[in-house]
Amino acid sequence: MSLLLPLGVSAVVVDGLFEVKMPVLDESKDIRRAALDDGLAEVLIRISGDSHILEKVTIPEASSYVKRFKYLVQAAATKEDEPSKLLWVRYNATRVFDFLRQQSIPIWGDRRTQAVIWLAVRDGGQRYILKNKDQSLIKLKVNAALNRRGIPVIWPENDARDQQTVYFPDIWASFTDPLKQASKRYSPGPVIVANMGWDGQLWKGDWSLVMGDDVSKWSLKGAEYESLIAKAADLMADVMGQKFALMETSDVSQLKMLAVEIDQVKNVEDYRRVEKYLLSLSAVQSVQLSQIDAERISFDLSLRSEVDDLLNLIESGSVITRLLVEEVINEPKATPDDAVAIKVAENSAENTDLSAPSLPIETLKTKSYRFVLR
């Protein structure tokens, strides 16, 4: 299972969120039942973005949440009691979402903003910055730990362009400003800044998570770097979950409708960029084109959660910027040349996977917000 996706995209659809692989000793029912319970717990943590969710809810019978399972053979065991099989399970996404909604637990959907990670390592006399092309056991464990929590990550190229602004001491000392700037080429999302070093007895590491102007920091140590990395991944994922997981409604009739206007949309490419971005936001259920004026486009959005959740997500990104609240004024309509672009754009909107619900939009809209495309 790989959740690591191509770079250069602010938010991506993360595959495998409802799939788990677990080592098992054999194919007996009792062992399978226990493994299924453990797997469901892992999925609930991943979808809620909260490693403490098991303290807040009673886990349901896992077998009724299983969509499919199969056994896989892993490398031959070296000890008699060492698992030789893997149980692969795919859980029912709809049932998991419904359970979390019924328990009033926020949901972190499958559209997630990619995090850029800068990791400096000191191992004996060696020191280096891990980059995209590197093959490393530490990098492998970081990928696995972030995969487990459903965090899509981008490793920097650390090429000549990066090396003009990012130096080993910047990462080692957790100087976040130059790293935030360098990360913009990869993603507008969270930035992870970390260092790890072996002192002859323990692995020690400092981890920072940067989201906009908010910075969270942890100092960790342990005899094994794998457990240190796993702990860091859980701490960071919990903070991201608090930011991105949303309290969703399961009642379509309660979906909130919102009108948005976006300035500086000058062509079809800009239109598609904006539409794709809005659909990528976890608060948005659907996007419907409503009007195009000169260099301005209007959409009607249906929201899974509160308007403030949407505004919070937009503020943490770098695609559009909210303008000051103002009355919507009439401006010149689109020109005949713009009509061609409108038709192309409307055709594009009709082909999106998410369509607007059949609701009386005009009667449900209560607010209009204006933004500008960056």
N, C-alpha and C positions, 0 to 999 in steps of 0.2 A: 504494500500500500504506500503510495507516495502522494503527499499533499504539497510537495514543492513544485511551484508552477513557474512559467516563464516570467522573466523580469520585464520591467517597464510598464506594468499595469497597476493602477492604484488599488483596485479591488478585484478579486478573482473568485470564481466559484470553486470551492474546495471540495474535491472528491474524497470519498472514503470516510466521511465523518461518522457513518453508522456501521462501519466495519471494524472488527477487532480480530486479532490473532493471539491465541493463548496457548502456551505449552501445556500438554496434558500427559499423564502417565499411560492412560489406555482409553478405550472407547466405552467404558462402562457408564451406565445411566447416572449413577451417583456423582461420578467425577464430572460428567458432562453438565449435570444440573448446577453444580457449584461453579463451573467455568462460565456457564451462561449468566449466572447472577453477577459474577465479577465483570464480565464483558458489558452487561447492561449498565452497571455502575460507572464503568469507564466512559461509556457513551453519554450518560447523563451529565457527567462532569464536563465532557467536551462540549456538549450543546448548551449547557447553562453557563459555561465559563467560570464555574465555581467549584473548586476542589473540596469545599466543605458542604456540598449539597447533601451528602449522605447523612449529615447531622440535622438536616432540616426537613427531610421527607422520608417516608417509609418506602423502600424499594419494592415495586410490585413483582409478581411472579414473572420471572424473566422469559420463561418458555412461550408465553402468550405474546411476547414482543419480538420473537425471532421470525425473520422472513426466510432465511436460508442458512444452512450450516454444512460444513464438510470437514473431513480430516485431511491433513497434509503431513507428509513425512519430512522431518527435518534431519539435520546431520546426525549420524549415529551417536548414541549416548556413550559416554566414557565411564559412567558409573551406573550401577544397577538401578538406583532410584532416580536417575536423571531422566526427564521427559524426552521421549523420542518422537512424539507426534505434536502437531499443531492443530488446534481447533479453530477454524475460520468461521466467523459468524457475521451475518448481515442482519441488523435489526430494522424493524419497521419504522421508518421516519415519521409517518403520520401519527402512529400511536405514541411515539416518544414526544412529539410536539404537543399532542393532546394532553398527555400526562403532565407535562410541565405547565401548560396553560391552566389546567384544572388545579394544580398546586400553587398557582400564582408565582411561578418561578420565571424570571426573565429568560429569554431565548437568544442565543447567539447563532444566527442563521449561517447558511453555507456561503454567503457572499462576505468575504473577509478581506480587510486591507492587509497588504503584504508588509511585513516588517523587514527593515534592512539591518543586518547584524555585522558589527565590527568586533572581531575577537583577536586580541593580542595574546600570545603564548610565550612563556619563558620556561624552557625545559632544559635544565642543566646549563650548558654554555650556549644553547641555541635560543634565539628569540625571533619571532616572525608574526606576521599578520595573516590570518587565514583568508583565502580568497576563493572565488567561484570555482576555479579549475583545480584547486588542491585536493589531493587524496590524503585524508588524515583520520585517525581513529577518533580524535577529539571532535572533529567536524562531523563524523558519522554519528556519534552519540548526541551531539547537539541537534542534528536533523531528526533523529529518532525521538528525542524528548519533545521537540516542538511539534512533530507529527502527531505524537500521542495526544497533545492538547489542541490539534487542529489549527495551528498557526502557520500560515504560508510565509516563507522566509526567502529573502534574497541575500546572497553573499556578494560582496563587492568584487569588481574586477581587479581592484588595486593596481590599475594600469598607470601609465604616465599621467593621465588626467587626475586620477585620485591622488597620486603621489605628490602632486603640486600643492595639495591642501591638507592631506592627512599623513601624519607621521606616527611611528610606533609610540613615542611618549604621549601623544594626544590620547590614544586609546588606553594606554596603561594608566594614565592619570585621570581618565574619564572626563576629558575636556569635551563637553557635549556640543559646544557651538560650532567648531569646524566640522564635526561629524554630522550634525544636522544639515549643514550646508552641502556637504559632499553627498549626502543621502538623497537629495532632491532629484538627482539624475536617475535614481532607481525607483523611488516610490515616495508619495507624500505621506505615507503612513508612519507607524511607530518606528523608532530607531533603538536598537539594542547595542549598548556599548559594554564590552566585557573584557576582563583580563584573567588569565589563569597561569599560575606558576607553581612549580614543585620545589619545596625547600629541603628536600632530602628525607622528610618524614610525612608531610602532608601536602595536599593540593590546596591552594588558597586562590580565591577569585573574588573580584568585585564585579557586580552586574548593575547596569543602569538601564532603565526603560524610559525613553523620552517620547512623550505624546503631546505635541504642541508645546506649550510653556510648562507643562507638568513633567517633573522628573522624579522617578522612584529609584532608590538605590538599596542594594543589599551587599553585605560582605559574608562570604561563605567559605568553609574549609572542611576537608574530609580526607580520609585515607585513599579513597577512590574517586577519580574524576567523574565517573559515570553517575554516582549518586549526587555529587555536587551539581552537575549539569541538570539532572532531573529535578532537583529542588529549585534551582534557578528558573527552570521552565515553568514549574507550577506557580511560583511567586509572580512571574511576569504575566502568565496567562490569566491569573485571577484578577490582576489590575486591568488587563485588557477586557476581560469579561465584564467588570464593573462599568467600563466605558461603553462597550459595544453591545452587550446583551440588552434586549428590550422586552418590556412587559407587553406581550401581544394579546390581541383579542381573538377569540375563536368564533365570534359571531360576525358574519359578513355585514349584517345590518348596522353594526357598530363601528365599521371602518370610518375613519375620519377623512374628510376631503379637504384638500388644500390647493389653492391657486398660487402658482409661482410664475414670475416673469424674470427672464434672464437677458441682460443687455450684452451687446458686442457679439451676438451670434450672427455672423456675416455670410455664411454659406452652408451648404449641405454638410460639409465635414464638421463644422462647428456644431450643427444641429445633432448629428449622430454622436458626437463626443458628449454633449450634454445629456442626451437621452440615455446613453449607455451608463454614464456616471450616475444619474438619478436612479436607474434600475439597480445599480450595484449597491445602493444604500439599504441596509437591513431594515430600516424603518419604512421603506416604500414597498407597497404591495403591487401597485401598477402605475403606469405613466400614460397619460392621454394628451396628445397635442390638441390645443384649443384655439390658438391664434398665432399668426406671424405678422409682425409689423417691421418697419425698417430697422434692421439690426437688433431686433428684439423678438423673443419667442416666448409664448405662454403655454404652460402645461397645467393640467388638472391631475393632482396626485391623490391616490388613495393610500392611507397610512395604516400600518399594522399597529402603531403605537402613538405616543403623544407627539404633538408638533415640536415641543422642546427637544425630544429625542432626535428628530430630523435635523434641527438647527445645530445641535451639538455635534452630530456626525459631520455636517458640512463645515463647521468651524475647525474641525480637526483635520480636514483635508486641504487641498490647495488647487481645486479645479474651479470653483466659483466662490465669490465673496459676497456676503450680504451687504446691501446698501442700507442707509438710514431709512426708517419707516417714513413713508410719504403716501399721499393720495395718488391713486392711479389716474393718469391723465390721458386724454385722447391724443394720439399722435398719428402722423400720416400712415395710411395702410401700405401694404406691400405693393411694389411696382409690378408691371407685367412680367419683367424678368424674374422677379422674386417668385411669381406664381409657379414657374417651372420648378424652382427649388422646393416650394411648398408641396407640389405634387409628389416629387421624389421623396421628400421627407415623410409625407403622409403614408406613402406606400411602405416606407421603411418601418413606420410605427405599426402598420397593420400586420407586419411580419414578425413582430417581437413575440417572445414566448409568453409574456405576461400581458394580458389584456385587461382593460378597466372593467370593474364589475358593473352590472346593470343597476345602477343606483341613480336617483334624481340628483345629479351633481349640482345643478343650479341651486337647489334648496338646501344642500348640505354645506356648501362652501361658506365659511365664515370669515376667513382672512385671506389676504393676498400679500405675498412677500416678493421683494425684488432683489435680484442678485446681478452680478456682472461676471462674465466669463473671463478668467485670468489668461 
